[in-house]
Amino acid sequence: MNLLFVCSENRLRSPTGEEVFSEYEGINAIGCGTNADAETPLSGDLIEWADAILVMEKSHRNKVSKKYKDLLKGKKLACLDIPDNYERMQPELVRLLKNKVPRFVRL
């Protein structure tokens, strides 16, 4: 299963998702950002690679839906509703991700 985590800058939330879920057997995870200056910018290739796209906020879901509408057919796109007020690998963020992600994907 390929999980794509999406936030704005790909500096805090999505890299944490990538790091946490890459440890799971059978899971490949990549983090990316919607902003042009993100560490790893969101791209059509990443959307095509992903089985599930997990965005942190509704604004990210809107950007993904608008820009990659044609590539999303048959893909799971879910909003985790995790605000941008955590540091990378902050224990509370890790806990939130571990609680929310299984609601949308089978681990």
Order of alpha helices (4+ residues) and beta strands (2+ residues): beta-alpha-beta-alpha-beta-alpha-beta-alpha
